[in-house]
């Protein structure tokens, strides 16, 4: 379940840059503190860094 949540979060970060991190965490059903930890663990970077990454880079 958390894997799907993180994948959804990553897609929101790239397709909806106007969304705040707190909004994305809520949309994924995760508290902000857990969201940041889980995202860092899965992607090796903070959600704010991921959102700045060009969309064509995998």
MORA-V736309 format. One record per residue. N is the residue number from 1. RES is the residue in one letter. PHI is phi as a letter, one per 40 degrees, with the letter a starting at -180 (999 if undefined). PSI is psi as a letter, one per 40 degrees, with the letter a starting at -180 (* if undefined). Layout:
n=(N	N)
res=(RES	RES)
phi=(PHI	PHI)
psi=(PSI	PSI)
This chain:
n=(1	2	3	4	5	6	7	8	9	10	11	12	13	14	15	16	17	18	19	20	21	22	23	24	25	26	27	28	29	30	31	32	33	34	35	36	37	38	39	40	41	42	43	44	45	46	47	48	49	50	51	52	53	54	55	56	57	58)
res=(X	X	X	X	X	X	X	X	X	X	X	X	X	X	X	X	X	X	X	X	X	X	X	X	X	X	X	X	X	X	X	X	X	X	X	X	X	X	X	X	X	X	X	X	X	X	X	X	X	X	X	X	X	X	X	X	X	X)
phi=(999	c	c	c	c	c	c	c	c	c	c	c	c	c	c	b	c	c	c	c	d	c	c	c	d	c	c	c	g	b	c	c	c	c	d	c	c	c	c	c	c	c	b	g	a	c	d	c	c	c	c	c	c	d	c	c	c	c)
psi=(d	d	d	d	d	d	d	d	d	d	d	d	d	d	e	g	e	e	h	i	d	d	d	d	d	d	d	e	f	i	i	d	d	d	d	d	d	d	d	d	d	d	e	e	i	i	d	d	d	d	d	e	h	i	d	e	h	*)
